[in-house]
Every structure is written in C-alpha cells, then in structure tokens.
Amino acid sequence: MFSRLRSDIQCILDRDPAARSTWEVLTCYPGLHALLLHRPAHWFWTHRLKWLGRFTSHVSRWMTGIEIHPGAVIGERVFFDHAMGVVVGETAEIGDGCTIYQGVTLGGTSLYKGAKRHPTLGRNVVVSAGAKVLGGFVVGDGAKIGSNAVVIKPVPAGATAVGIPARIIPSKVGESADVTPTQDKFSAYGITLEDDPLSQAMKGLIDNAASQEHQIALLWHAVEILSAQRPVDDCVPDDAALTEHFEARRLNDLVGE
C-alpha cells in the first residue's frame, strides 16, 4: 500500500512543476485524495458492499470535487491534475500512467445495466480539460484527447483526438504526436502545435503559395534572359513578378508555426 502511495506521489512530482514537496502533494492535491478514497470504495463495491462503496465515493466527491464510481478500475501512477468536475463512470477503466485534467467526463451512452458503457483508457493516455469520452470503446496507449473534445469512437494508440465530434490525428512513426525520436516528453494538456489540423492545412496552403510565386519569378527571369537580344520592355510586362513578395514566414508565424 505504501509503495503504491509513494508511486502516486512521485508521478505528481514528475508531471506537475507546481508540486514542490511530498508533504505538499500529500496534503494539498485533491486528485491524490480521490485516488486514496477510491481504493476502499472499489474494494467495498467488488465485495458486494454496494451501498458502502457508493457512500465512500459520495464522501470523496464532496471532499475533492472528483466523482469516481466505485466500480471503475484505475491503474497505477494515474494523475488527476486539478480535476475539479471530473466524472468517471461505473464501467470505465483507466490504465497506468494516465493524466486526466479538470472537467473531464468518462461517460456512457447506453442505459443497459451490466453492459460495458464507459471507455477504457490505455497506458499513458492524456485527457485534456473539458474533454468528454463517451462510450464503451478503447482509447489506445499513448493517445491524447484535446481540450473540450467530444470523443465518440475508438482512438488508436499514439493518436490525438481533437474537435467536436473528435477528429483523429494519426500518430507519427507509431508514437504520440508530442514524441520525437530523441526525446520522450510529457505534453501538458495533451496538445502540441502540430496537433491542430486546421493550422497544418493553413501552413500547407501558405507553403504552396510561396512555392508557386517562386516558380513564377524563375519563369520571368528565364524569359528575360532568353529575350536579351531584344529590349526587355518588349518581352516582359511591367507588372511581371520578377521578385518574390509573398511573406510565407510571417504568415506561418501568425498561424503558430
């Protein structure tokens, strides 16, 4: 029990730069308190003490603002960061190393009792603030759910889900979108600049326009060289784009490169 508590505290110290000491984490982090109270509640629930399990989870909700059904299964090193307003349903499963921010709902869309109604999160999943993951599907290992996303279908391992309803951004080389080959870093709130499909589309259009202007300028220079025997004014119009004016770098900066 104490080794697991030490593991829970250490994962908070690793992921939250605001955490300054073990004592501060132990006394001032409601996410840790919610986990500590969920464990006896889950034990009661699985040993047919249903009311006692629900009452323990109710007390936990009153104390921490985090509502975890006693039937939910939670792995090790799970971090509920801030986590006010988090709701975790009865058949939800949260894998080892997951990070869940405030306002997250792991909810169900079915009214059938006994069925798998709530999502299963794999290992090291990040669910950002305000996200809703609704249904009895699997979110793969290392996946990320963007802030305020509404996820209603499975998310592959390492992928990122953003938007309403969520769009799935595939992983790069089989890893999470915030992982490079040389550095494995934790992405707070689960989102990096490369995860926004709209900004990536805008960057593609900007780069394409810049390339086209460059090609046009080269063509006019070629025309100018080929017409060296004749006055340039006869062959090259006054409005010919002999130089490039498209400010691709500035526009990319505006969309967040």
N, C-alpha and C positions, 0 to 999 in steps of 0.2 A: 504493500500500500504506500509506504513512504518513498520507495523508489519511483513509483508512478507519479507521486506528487512532485518529487524533485524534477522528473522529466517534464511535467506540465509547467512548472515554474521556469525551467530553463528554456523551453520553447518560447515563452513570452519574452524573456530577456533577449533571446536571439532575434525576435521579429519586431519588437516594439522599441524604438530608440528612446522613448519617453520613460521606459522602465529603468530605474536606477539601482534597485537592490531587491534581494529576495524578500526582505520584510515588506517592502512596498507592494510587491506583487501579491504576496500572501494576504495582505490586509486591505488593499485598495482596488483589486481587479475583480469586478463582478463576474466576468467571464470564467475565471477560475472558480469562484464560489458556486456558479451554476453547475459546473462540471462536478465539483465535490458533492453537491446535493443530489445531482442526477444519479450518481452511482448507487446510493442506498435506495433511491426511488425505483431504479431499474431492478435492483435485487428484489424489492418487495413485489414488483409487478410480475417478475418471472417466477416467483414463489407463491403465486395465487393470492397475494395480499393486495388486491387491485385498489381498494379504497385507500389504503395506507400509501401506496405508490403515488396515486393521484394527489393525495393531500400533501405529500412531501414535495411534489413538483409544483403544487399551488403555492406553498410557502416559498419555494425557490423563486417562483415568478414574482411574488410580492417583494422579495428581498432584492432581486437583481434586475428585474425588468426583462428577463430572458425566459421564454416559455418553452420548455423541452418536455415532450410527453414521456412518461416513464417507460413506455415501450420502445422508444428509439434506441438504436445501437450506436454508440460513439466510440471511436478508436482512441489511440494514444496520441499525445502531443497535438491535440486539437486546440486551436486558439480562437476564442470568441472575443474579437477586438472591439472595444466599446460595447457593441452588441445590444444596446437598448432596442427593444421591439422585435428581437429575433423570435421566430416561431419554428419549431421543429416538430413535425408530425409523428404519429404513432409508429408507422412502419418505415420511417426514414432511417438510413444508415449513413454514418459519416466515417470515412476512412482515416487512417493515421496521417497526421501532419497537415490536416486541412486548416484553413483560415477562413473565418466567417465574420463579416462586418455587420454593422448595425442595420436594422430594418429588413433583414433577410427572412424570407419565408420558404421553408422546405415543405410544401403543401401537397395535398392530394386533390384529384379531380373526380374520384369515384366515391359513391356512397355505400359500396358494398362492404359490410363488415368482414374482417378476416382477410381481405384481399390486400395485395401489395399496392398501396395507394400513393405512397410517398417516394421521393427519389433516393437513389443510392449514390453517394459521392465516393469516388475512388481515393487513392492516396494523394496527398499534397494538392488538393483542389483549393482554389481561391474563389470565394463567392463574395463579390463586392457589395457595397452598401445599397440597400433598397432592392436588390435582385429578388425575383420570385422564380423558384424552380418548382414546377407543378406537374406531378405525375409520377407513376411508378417506373421510371426508366433509370438508366445508369449515366452518370457523368464520369468520364474516364479519368484515369490517373493523370495528374499534372494539368488538368484543364482549368480554364479561368472563365468566370462569369462576370461580365462587366456590370458597372453600377446601373441599377434600375432596369436591367434586362429582364424579360419575361421568357423563361425557357420552358418549352412545352414538348421538346423532343430530345432524344439522346445526344450527348456531346461526346465526340471521340476523344481518346486520350491525347493530351497535349494541345487540344484545340482551344479557341476562345469564342465565347458566345456573347454578342452584343446586340442591343436593339429590342424593339417590341413589334412583333414577336422576334425572338432572338435569331440573328443570322450567325451561322457557324463559320468561323475563320479557321481553315485547316492549320495544323502545326507545321513548322518548318523543320525539315530533316528529322521528323519524328519526335520533336521536343516541344515544350511550351514556347509560346511566341516571345517570351521575355528571356529566353536562354540562348546564349551564344556558345559556340564550341569550346571557348576557353574560359568561360565564367558562368557559374551557376548562381544566379542572384534571385533574391526574393523580391517580387514586384508588389509593392503595397497597393491595395485596392484592385490588384489583378489586371491592370491595364497599362499598356505602353503606347507610345505614339504610333507604332506600327500596327496596332490592332484596330484602327479606325478605317473601315473600308472606303468611306467617302473621301477622307483626306488622301488615301492612297490613290483613288481614282483621279482626284484633282491633280495630284503630283504627276500622274501618268500623262494627263492631258497637257499640263504645263511643259513637261519634258518633250512631248511630241511636237507642240507648237514651236518650241525653241529649236528643235532639230529641223523642222520644216523651214524656218526662217534662215537657218544656217545654210541649208541646201540651196535656197533661192539666191542668197548672196553669192554663193560659189558659182551658180549658173550665170549670174550677171557679170561676175568677174571674167568668166570664160568667154562670154560674148564680147566683153570689152577687149580682151586680148586678141580674139580672132578678127576683130574689126580694126586692128591697129593701123592698117593701110588707109582707112577712111576716117574722117572726123568722127570722134566719139559721139558728138551730138546727133549725128545722123542715124546711129545704130542703137544707142542706149537712151531710153526715155528719161526725161528729167526726174520722174518720180521712181526711177529704178532703185530698188533696195540694195545698194552696193555695200552697206554696212548693217550690222545687226543691232537692233534696238530693243529686242524682246528681253525683259528683265526676269529671266527664269528664276534666278537665285532669290530675288526679293519676293516673288510670288510664292515660292516654296517655303520661305520663311513665314509668310503670312498664314499658310495652312498648317504650319507646325512641323517643318522638317527638322 
